[in-house]
Amino acid sequence: MELRLIEAKFPTFSNNVCSITKFHSSFISVHSYPKSYSNKVMCSRAPESTTDSKGNSSTLLLQRPFMSRFTGLNGALSSLFFTETRTLDYFDDEYGGVIINSDKLPTNPNDFASLLQSSLSHWKIKGKKGIWLKLPSERAELVPVAVKGGFQYHHAEQGYVMLTYWIPEGPCMLPANASHQVGVGGFVINEKNEVLVVQEKYCAPPFVGFWKIPTGFIHESEEIFTGAVREVKEETGIDTEFTEVIAFRHAQNMAFEKSDLFFICILKPLSTGIKVDDHEIEAAKWMPLVEFVEQPWIQDDSMFKKVTDIFIAKMGKKYCGLHAHHLISKFDDRSSTLYYNVVKTEHDSSNCKGSY
Amino acid sequence: MELRLIEAKFPTFSNNVCSITKFHSSFISVHSYPKSYSNKVMCSRAPESTTDSKGNSSTLLLQRPFMSRFTGLNGALSSLFFTETRTLDYFDDEYGGVIINSDKLPTNPNDFASLLQSSLSHWKIKGKKGIWLKLPSERAELVPVAVKGGFQYHHAEQGYVMLTYWIPEGPCMLPANASHQVGVGGFVINEKNEVLVVQEKYCAPPFVGFWKIPTGFIHESEEIFTGAVREVKEETGIDTEFTEVIAFRHAQNMAFEKSDLFFICILKPLSTGIKVDDHEIEAAKWMPLVEFVEQPWIQDDSMFKKVTDIFIAKMGKKYCGLHAHHLISKFDDRSSTLYYNVVKTEHDSSNCKGSY
């Protein structure tokens, strides 16, 4: 239940604009917005709404308190004070916002348009803030209706687009979309002091023919250390064991205007026989470390030279990277990985523990 | 020009599924897909297409080579071999794909539907792979048409939705959307051994009343070290200087099913007077280190305890974090930041350089 509470909240409190969020609600990264919008445990049903068989909700508006005062009056007069407003089916979120129920959207776009407007009016009266509308691909006909109704795209994934509407005046405080891609590169060196290198089949012209370490993006929901091991295995067939992250690069405005974090890892080989992935790798081999380092494209480039220097320092036990440790915080009951260096003891002022 | 070439390419070569990409084309993170789809330097105009005043392109199909062989035949017969196919205006990308020109979409959705189908037929014949369609909000009426035509959502940002169509049989090889949010937390300690702490105004119930370090998400296109300094300034009014990253946490399946990377930074205070951000911070103060560490919510939690231990080790010069270094790779002419530890020299086996 504690986990649900933490995950159930939407952030709407900040002085930032819509593309910027700041709601790390704890010491380290305990988020306060929902894991999934289709997961109904994250939010409570609007207590005052009821749903008919067509999926529309009826909401008794502010006039309800007057009802008893006008008992016995004719219908016309009564309706002035007791108005039933039809809204889309929705859930309240815990940050004063609303999540429209994607499972109960009207079948007719005109009905949707009409209900969307009356719903927005209702939510404005109720002082709601951020409105979330997730439209699955099969309801794409409602996208232009929502946009016409003032909704903005928030993010999309294969299968759905998420739109939002910010009711209060002032900047939108809803959380931003994901901002980074995460890549990994794996230095694998064997007992003969040979580095595992590949030539990519399809790469940008400046890199054609270069012998480089295996690299790639980590999968969604994949650990950095798992991604590095997987990439090496996929490209070369070599089994490895993750040792540590020795450095990472942060670059801006890469694909789709997003940023990029690239983690350079040290991996320990567990096998020797190379099997190249024909789809993307032209060739792979074990290359003597000296030969690898002396490649002009490394020696002539400040970035690649520095990374190689760090790798050599690591080999010479003159460098400490960050090791991966599984930890669970009791506050969100989430198993995550904390990467950190070796904390030296009184009697340990020399080198890193673990790894090579 | 070199930069353009590197950025101009779409990756379509991989044995992964659509949500997975692997096209780090170099040693470290030189991407091979475009920075922006609206940036036309990234791709070349399809050489065989011409555009009329309505923004539609005419493309001479495969039959063109037969033209001279049937000169003099009647129109009906000639049309069997010389067919003019109208397509949407588009650009080729360098990975065998196509980018539909968002600036020249037909005004009428029915025309768009018809042209989209004939275009897809044309691109299939030409052996094209990934098709990219960016629809700005003001053309939202075309979204259902594209989805009906087989396009899938790829990603969306405020102002547009990007859809894709993968022509070849087999898994889609187009690059995935951004996968991570990036947060920062700043340890700031003054000369009196006091830590800068805040109480958040709006946080999940388990954290109410906790004194914690300032945290937040980094902005799009913001450096980690800049984001940490900004967050501390915004929440407390204290000016700081970034020293190093001492650890980072990687957590899966956070907001919108995306992952989260949280970097714990050490910052050096440059001012002392606290000015609380009323929008999101309840209170801020300088708290004696011992008092901060002894808080039950830190002592009782493995994650927060470990991070605090690392911080204390750092204060005691028994820990080395990663420092930020600007580096430019000549291969992409891009200024990025490489975070790495101190490389020890022959005569330096003791502690970290720089920082505290």
Chai-1 contact restraints between the chains, C-beta under 6 A:
chainA,res_idxA,chainB,res_idxB,connection_type,confidence,min_distance_angstrom,max_distance_angstrom,comment,restraint_id
A,L5,B,P205,contact,1.0,0.0,6.0,A-B,restraint_1
A,I6,B,A204,contact,1.0,0.0,6.0,A-B,restraint_2
A,F13,B,Y202,contact,1.0,0.0,6.0,A-B,restraint_3
A,F13,B,E280,contact,1.0,0.0,6.0,A-B,restraint_4
A,S14,B,E280,contact,1.0,0.0,6.0,A-B,restraint_5
A,N15,B,H279,contact,1.0,0.0,6.0,A-B,restraint_6
A,S19,B,E220,contact,1.0,0.0,6.0,A-B,restraint_7
A,I20,B,H219,contact,1.0,0.0,6.0,A-B,restraint_8
A,T21,B,F217,contact,1.0,0.0,6.0,A-B,restraint_9
A,K22,B,G216,contact,1.0,0.0,6.0,A-B,restraint_10
A,K22,B,F217,contact,1.0,0.0,6.0,A-B,restraint_11
A,H24,B,G183,contact,1.0,0.0,6.0,A-B,restraint_12
A,H24,B,T215,contact,1.0,0.0,6.0,A-B,restraint_13
A,H24,B,G216,contact,1.0,0.0,6.0,A-B,restraint_14
A,S25,B,C203,contact,1.0,0.0,6.0,A-B,restraint_15
A,S25,B,A204,contact,1.0,0.0,6.0,A-B,restraint_16
A,S25,B,F207,contact,1.0,0.0,6.0,A-B,restraint_17
A,S26,B,F207,contact,1.0,0.0,6.0,A-B,restraint_18
A,F27,B,K212,contact,1.0,0.0,6.0,A-B,restraint_19
A,F27,B,F304,contact,1.0,0.0,6.0,A-B,restraint_20
A,I28,B,G185,contact,1.0,0.0,6.0,A-B,restraint_21
A,I28,B,R249,contact,1.0,0.0,6.0,A-B,restraint_22
A,I28,B,F262,contact,1.0,0.0,6.0,A-B,restraint_23
A,S29,B,G183,contact,1.0,0.0,6.0,A-B,restraint_24
A,S29,B,R249,contact,1.0,0.0,6.0,A-B,restraint_25
A,S29,B,D260,contact,1.0,0.0,6.0,A-B,restraint_26
A,S29,B,F262,contact,1.0,0.0,6.0,A-B,restraint_27
A,H31,B,M254,contact,1.0,0.0,6.0,A-B,restraint_28
A,H31,B,A255,contact,1.0,0.0,6.0,A-B,restraint_29
A,S32,B,A204,contact,1.0,0.0,6.0,A-B,restraint_30
A,Y33,B,A255,contact,1.0,0.0,6.0,A-B,restraint_31
A,K35,B,N253,contact,1.0,0.0,6.0,A-B,restraint_32
A,S137,B,V147,contact,1.0,0.0,6.0,A-B,restraint_33
A,A140,B,V143,contact,1.0,0.0,6.0,A-B,restraint_34
A,A140,B,P144,contact,1.0,0.0,6.0,A-B,restraint_35
A,A140,B,V147,contact,1.0,0.0,6.0,A-B,restraint_36
A,E141,B,P144,contact,1.0,0.0,6.0,A-B,restraint_37
A,V143,B,A140,contact,1.0,0.0,6.0,A-B,restraint_38
A,V143,B,V143,contact,1.0,0.0,6.0,A-B,restraint_39
A,P144,B,A140,contact,1.0,0.0,6.0,A-B,restraint_40
A,P144,B,E141,contact,1.0,0.0,6.0,A-B,restraint_41
A,V147,B,S137,contact,1.0,0.0,6.0,A-B,restraint_42
A,V147,B,A140,contact,1.0,0.0,6.0,A-B,restraint_43
A,Q152,B,Q158,contact,1.0,0.0,6.0,A-B,restraint_44
A,Y153,B,A156,contact,1.0,0.0,6.0,A-B,restraint_45
A,Y153,B,V161,contact,1.0,0.0,6.0,A-B,restraint_46
A,H155,B,A156,contact,1.0,0.0,6.0,A-B,restraint_47
A,A156,B,Y153,contact,1.0,0.0,6.0,A-B,restraint_48
A,A156,B,H155,contact,1.0,0.0,6.0,A-B,restraint_49
A,A156,B,A156,contact,1.0,0.0,6.0,A-B,restraint_50
A,A156,B,V161,contact,1.0,0.0,6.0,A-B,restraint_51
A,Q158,B,Q152,contact,1.0,0.0,6.0,A-B,restraint_52
A,V161,B,Y153,contact,1.0,0.0,6.0,A-B,restraint_53
A,V161,B,A156,contact,1.0,0.0,6.0,A-B,restraint_54
A,V161,B,V161,contact,1.0,0.0,6.0,A-B,restraint_55
A,A178,B,A178,contact,1.0,0.0,6.0,A-B,restraint_56
A,A178,B,S179,contact,1.0,0.0,6.0,A-B,restraint_57
A,A178,B,H180,contact,1.0,0.0,6.0,A-B,restraint_58
A,A178,B,Q181,contact,1.0,0.0,6.0,A-B,restraint_59
A,A178,B,K258,contact,1.0,0.0,6.0,A-B,restraint_60
A,S179,B,A178,contact,1.0,0.0,6.0,A-B,restraint_61
A,S179,B,E220,contact,1.0,0.0,6.0,A-B,restraint_62
A,H180,B,A178,contact,1.0,0.0,6.0,A-B,restraint_63
A,H180,B,H180,contact,1.0,0.0,6.0,A-B,restraint_64
A,H180,B,V182,contact,1.0,0.0,6.0,A-B,restraint_65
A,Q181,B,A178,contact,1.0,0.0,6.0,A-B,restraint_66
A,V182,B,H180,contact,1.0,0.0,6.0,A-B,restraint_67
A,G183,B,H24,contact,1.0,0.0,6.0,A-B,restraint_68
A,G183,B,S29,contact,1.0,0.0,6.0,A-B,restraint_69
A,G185,B,I28,contact,1.0,0.0,6.0,A-B,restraint_70
A,Y202,B,F13,contact,1.0,0.0,6.0,A-B,restraint_71
A,C203,B,S25,contact,1.0,0.0,6.0,A-B,restraint_72
A,A204,B,I6,contact,1.0,0.0,6.0,A-B,restraint_73
A,A204,B,S25,contact,1.0,0.0,6.0,A-B,restraint_74
A,A204,B,S32,contact,1.0,0.0,6.0,A-B,restraint_75
A,P205,B,L5,contact,1.0,0.0,6.0,A-B,restraint_76
A,P206,B,F331,contact,1.0,0.0,6.0,A-B,restraint_77
A,F207,B,S25,contact,1.0,0.0,6.0,A-B,restraint_78
A,F207,B,S26,contact,1.0,0.0,6.0,A-B,restraint_79
A,K212,B,F27,contact,1.0,0.0,6.0,A-B,restraint_80
A,T215,B,H24,contact,1.0,0.0,6.0,A-B,restraint_81
A,G216,B,K22,contact,1.0,0.0,6.0,A-B,restraint_82
A,G216,B,H24,contact,1.0,0.0,6.0,A-B,restraint_83
A,F217,B,T21,contact,1.0,0.0,6.0,A-B,restraint_84
A,F217,B,K22,contact,1.0,0.0,6.0,A-B,restraint_85
A,H219,B,I20,contact,1.0,0.0,6.0,A-B,restraint_86
A,E220,B,S19,contact,1.0,0.0,6.0,A-B,restraint_87
A,E220,B,S179,contact,1.0,0.0,6.0,A-B,restraint_88
A,S221,B,Q252,contact,1.0,0.0,6.0,A-B,restraint_89
A,S221,B,N253,contact,1.0,0.0,6.0,A-B,restraint_90
A,I224,B,H250,contact,1.0,0.0,6.0,A-B,restraint_91
A,A247,B,L338,contact,1.0,0.0,6.0,A-B,restraint_92
A,A247,B,Y340,contact,1.0,0.0,6.0,A-B,restraint_93
A,F248,B,Y339,contact,1.0,0.0,6.0,A-B,restraint_94
A,R249,B,I28,contact,1.0,0.0,6.0,A-B,restraint_95
A,R249,B,S29,contact,1.0,0.0,6.0,A-B,restraint_96
A,R249,B,S336,contact,1.0,0.0,6.0,A-B,restraint_97
A,R249,B,L338,contact,1.0,0.0,6.0,A-B,restraint_98
A,H250,B,I224,contact,1.0,0.0,6.0,A-B,restraint_99
A,H250,B,T337,contact,1.0,0.0,6.0,A-B,restraint_100
A,A251,B,S336,contact,1.0,0.0,6.0,A-B,restraint_101
A,Q252,B,S221,contact,1.0,0.0,6.0,A-B,restraint_102
A,N253,B,K35,contact,1.0,0.0,6.0,A-B,restraint_103
A,N253,B,S221,contact,1.0,0.0,6.0,A-B,restraint_104
A,M254,B,H31,contact,1.0,0.0,6.0,A-B,restraint_105
A,A255,B,H31,contact,1.0,0.0,6.0,A-B,restraint_106
A,A255,B,Y33,contact,1.0,0.0,6.0,A-B,restraint_107
A,K258,B,A178,contact,1.0,0.0,6.0,A-B,restraint_108
A,D260,B,S29,contact,1.0,0.0,6.0,A-B,restraint_109
A,F262,B,I28,contact,1.0,0.0,6.0,A-B,restraint_110
A,F262,B,S29,contact,1.0,0.0,6.0,A-B,restraint_111
A,H279,B,N15,contact,1.0,0.0,6.0,A-B,restraint_112
A,E280,B,F13,contact,1.0,0.0,6.0,A-B,restraint_113
A,E280,B,S14,contact,1.0,0.0,6.0,A-B,restraint_114
A,D301,B,S329,contact,1.0,0.0,6.0,A-B,restraint_115
A,D301,B,K330,contact,1.0,0.0,6.0,A-B,restraint_116
A,S302,B,L327,contact,1.0,0.0,6.0,A-B,restraint_117
A,M303,B,L327,contact,1.0,0.0,6.0,A-B,restraint_118
A,M303,B,S329,contact,1.0,0.0,6.0,A-B,restraint_119
A,F304,B,F27,contact,1.0,0.0,6.0,A-B,restraint_120
A,I310,B,Y340,contact,1.0,0.0,6.0,A-B,restraint_121
A,A313,B,V343,contact,1.0,0.0,6.0,A-B,restraint_122
A,K318,B,K344,contact,1.0,0.0,6.0,A-B,restraint_123
A,Y319,B,V343,contact,1.0,0.0,6.0,A-B,restraint_124
A,C320,B,N341,contact,1.0,0.0,6.0,A-B,restraint_125
A,L327,B,S302,contact,1.0,0.0,6.0,A-B,restraint_126
A,L327,B,M303,contact,1.0,0.0,6.0,A-B,restraint_127
A,S329,B,D301,contact,1.0,0.0,6.0,A-B,restraint_128
A,S329,B,M303,contact,1.0,0.0,6.0,A-B,restraint_129
A,K330,B,D301,contact,1.0,0.0,6.0,A-B,restraint_130
A,F331,B,P206,contact,1.0,0.0,6.0,A-B,restraint_131
A,R334,B,A251,contact,1.0,0.0,6.0,A-B,restraint_132
A,S336,B,R249,contact,1.0,0.0,6.0,A-B,restraint_133
A,S336,B,A251,contact,1.0,0.0,6.0,A-B,restraint_134
A,T337,B,H250,contact,1.0,0.0,6.0,A-B,restraint_135
A,L338,B,A247,contact,1.0,0.0,6.0,A-B,restraint_136
A,L338,B,R249,contact,1.0,0.0,6.0,A-B,restraint_137
A,Y339,B,F248,contact,1.0,0.0,6.0,A-B,restraint_138
A,Y340,B,A247,contact,1.0,0.0,6.0,A-B,restraint_139
A,Y340,B,I310,contact,1.0,0.0,6.0,A-B,restraint_140
A,N341,B,C320,contact,1.0,0.0,6.0,A-B,restraint_141
A,V343,B,A313,contact,1.0,0.0,6.0,A-B,restraint_142
A,V343,B,Y319,contact,1.0,0.0,6.0,A-B,restraint_143
A,K344,B,K318,contact,1.0,0.0,6.0,A-B,restraint_144
A,S349,B,S350,contact,1.0,0.0,6.0,A-B,restraint_145
A,S350,B,S349,contact,1.0,0.0,6.0,A-B,restraint_146
